[in-house]
Amino acid sequence: MSIDTQQAITGFIATEPRLTYTDDGTARFYARIGIEHSRQDPDGSFTQLDPSFHDMSAFRRAAEEGVARFHKGDKFIATGRVREYSYEKDGQTVAAEEFIVSRFGHDVARTQYEVDRGSHRDSNMREATGRDASPFEAPARVEAPARARAQSDAAPAVSI
């Protein structure tokens, strides 16, 4: 079986995200994003180039969570697809594109944050598995009796 892949982008949120709703009431996240670019020079060093700016949208729960969690300047990683479209401006047809997110989150290599694995995760685990999702705790060690310790310190038995 082959690995199912999607397009992915990394960048930064260039405008404060907005939550709007489509005509049928579906939540929509919208933000302008920046994608950083660089080029490798003949000496092996890299030169930072100007970023390019694009539209990014997410829908439904991803939209609601995205607006709650992302702010202007945040670094992100997103998977999804590019949607090409056109619109009229000053009597001219303008070609445009936007990145439609299927999943996205903060870029862990460029963002410091803490993960809260609180009751939300525990309740989801209980629903999915039918058991408690409490973290594993090793049982307390019980000290072996002195005689057993003495035997274990002796040379191991070898069988031929």
C-alpha positions in Angstrom: 0.0 0.0 0.0 1.4 3.4 -0.9 1.6 6.4 1.5 -1.2 8.9 1.0 0.3 12.3 0.6 -1.0 15.9 0.6 0.5 19.2 -0.2 2.1 20.9 2.8 3.3 24.4 3.5 5.1 26.2 6.3 4.9 29.9 7.0 3.7 32.6 9.3 0.3 34.1 9.9 0.5 37.6 8.3 -2.9 39.0 9.4 -5.0 38.4 12.4 -7.2 35.4 11.5 -11.0 36.0 10.9 -13.9 33.6 11.5 -16.7 34.0 9.0 -19.5 31.7 7.8 -20.5 30.5 4.4 -24.0 30.9 3.0 -24.9 27.5 4.4 -23.5 28.3 7.9 -20.2 26.5 7.7 -17.4 28.1 9.8 -14.5 29.5 7.7 -11.0 30.5 9.0 -9.3 33.1 6.8 -5.9 34.7 7.1 -3.1 36.1 4.8 0.0 34.0 5.3 3.6 34.6 4.5 5.9 31.9 3.1 9.6 32.6 3.7 12.1 32.0 0.8 15.9 31.8 0.6 18.5 30.8 -2.0 21.7 29.0 -1.6 24.7 31.0 -2.7 27.8 29.4 -4.5 29.8 29.6 -1.2 27.1 27.4 0.5 25.6 30.2 2.6 21.9 31.1 2.3 20.4 34.5 1.5 17.0 35.3 2.9 14.6 36.5 0.2 11.4 38.5 0.5 8.4 36.3 1.6 5.5 35.7 -0.6 2.0 36.3 0.6 -1.1 34.1 0.0 -4.6 33.4 1.2 -5.3 30.5 3.5 -8.7 29.1 4.6 -9.9 26.3 6.8 -13.5 25.1 7.4 -15.7 23.6 10.1 -14.0 22.6 13.3 -10.5 23.4 11.9 -11.7 27.0 11.3 -13.1 27.4 14.8 -10.0 25.9 16.5 -7.7 27.9 14.2 -9.2 31.2 15.0 -9.0 30.4 18.7 -5.4 29.2 18.6 -3.6 31.3 15.9 -2.6 34.9 16.0 -0.7 37.2 13.7 3.0 36.3 13.6 2.5 32.6 14.6 4.6 30.0 12.7 2.6 27.1 11.3 2.7 23.9 9.3 -0.4 23.0 7.2 -1.5 20.2 4.9 -4.2 20.6 2.3 -4.5 21.7 -1.3 -4.3 24.7 -3.5 -7.6 26.0 -4.9 -7.3 28.2 -8.0 -10.1 30.6 -8.8 -10.7 33.9 -10.5 -12.6 37.1 -9.8 -13.5 40.4 -11.5 -11.6 43.6 -10.5 -11.9 46.8 -12.4 -13.4 45.0 -15.4 -10.5 42.5 -15.5 -10.5 38.9 -14.7 -7.9 38.2 -12.0 -6.5 34.7 -11.4 -5.9 33.8 -7.8 -5.2 30.9 -5.5 -5.7 30.0 -1.9 -4.5 27.2 0.3 -7.4 25.1 1.7 -6.3 23.6 5.0 -7.2 20.0 6.0 -4.9 20.0 9.1 -2.7 22.6 10.6 -0.8 23.4 13.8 2.1 25.4 15.2 5.5 24.7 13.9 7.2 23.0 16.8 10.7 23.8 15.5 9.9 27.6 15.7 7.3 27.9 18.4 7.6 27.5 22.2 4.4 26.2 23.8 3.0 23.7 26.4 0.7 20.9 25.5 -2.3 20.4 27.7 -3.3 16.8 27.6 -6.1 17.3 30.1 -9.6 15.9 30.4 -10.4 16.3 26.7 -7.9 13.7 25.6 -8.8 11.4 28.5 -12.5 11.5 27.7 -11.8 10.8 24.0 -9.5 7.9 24.9 -12.2 6.5 27.2 -14.8 6.8 24.5 -12.6 5.2 21.9 -11.2 2.3 24.0 -13.8 1.9 26.7 -11.1 2.3 29.4 -9.4 4.9 31.5 -6.8 6.9 29.8 -4.7 7.7 32.9 -1.0 7.8 32.3 0.9 4.6 33.0 2.5 4.5 36.4 4.9 1.7 37.2 4.1 -0.3 40.3 6.2 0.4 43.4 9.3 -1.7 43.6 9.2 -4.3 46.3 12.6 -5.1 47.9 13.5 -8.7 47.5 14.2 -10.7 50.6 17.9 -10.8 51.7 18.3 -14.5 50.7 17.0 -13.8 47.2 19.4 -10.9 46.8 22.4 -13.0 47.9 21.5 -15.7 45.3 21.2 -13.1 42.6 24.6 -11.7 43.4 26.3 -15.1 43.0 27.8 -16.1 39.7 25.1 -17.1 37.2 24.5 -20.7 36.5 25.6 -22.0 33.1 24.1 -25.0 31.4 25.9 -26.9 28.6 
